Amino acid sequence: MRDVIIVGGGPAGLNAALILGRCRRNVLLCDAGTPRNAVAARSWGVFTRDGTPPFALRAQAQADLERYATVERREIAVVEARRQDAAFVVTLADGTRETARKLVLATGLHQALPSVDGFEAYWGHGVHSCPYCDGYENRDRALVAYGAGHKAVGLALELTVWSGDVTLCIDGGEPDLSESDLARLDRNGIAICRTPVARLDGNGRQAERLVFRDGTERPCHALFLMPDACDPSDLITQLGCDLGPTGVVPTGDYETTNVPGLYVAGDASRRVQFAIVAAAEGAMAAFAINTELVKADLA
């Protein structure tokens, strides 16, 4: 039986494996190789690595793990996980089964895009989910907050940090805006587009404009999606994790969950979805796991 199995090879999983490797723990890291940020050209806001391509960050982290003999990394998906007695049994895509005392799910989330022509084509090149990650590179350009309701107003107002040209696009949906919301948008020069969107056009490399169903257009260098409910990994639901309203796991201290011995780190947990935060969560989970294993081994 291994000490720990980690599912997911992004910042959270890789950093958890690094810390546990340094604790001489027997670790298996499984990664399907399909990260949510695969289309992103750069990873921003990462201490000492600002602007590094995501796959370059992963390659360096993978290389770092090679010096730790107790850490094994496999490029394979985990298709099933269950708790058995006081341990966990996972089934890999090739049918192999592995058992561990502790389990870390660093699976991230599935990003579902609205069904608008052009959104998928410009995902990561004009369509984004996080202004903290991509706002600076689109500063002082025409920005669009896409969504409806009070939270979308908050996103639109947030975008004024990066540009004075911000539009709230509700795409023909129910605006559900209070008088206070409308006043704040007007006071900050944010226009509201209520017309349904036909498509997002661009030059093949970068988004340029929104085209509406009535034939009108609006400049759009970058569109930021209102954070919506995401689909968690099937493993999270298989193991009986509690879920919040947006599909993330409401983790406790050191990324613990309601399932004993199970930790969830990275974008699938409750905190902000930054690469640097995901890495920190992986480290915190690893610290807690090693502490628990030490207590059990010395009992």
Helices and strands as residue ranges (DSSP letters): E 2-7, H 11-22, E 27-30, H 54-65, E 71-74, E 78-84, E 87-92, E 97-105, E 127-128, H 131-134, G 136-138, E 143-146, H 150-159, E 166-169, H 179-187, E 191-193, E 197-202, E 207-212, E 217-219, E 222-225, H 234-238, G 253-255, E 262-264, H 275-298
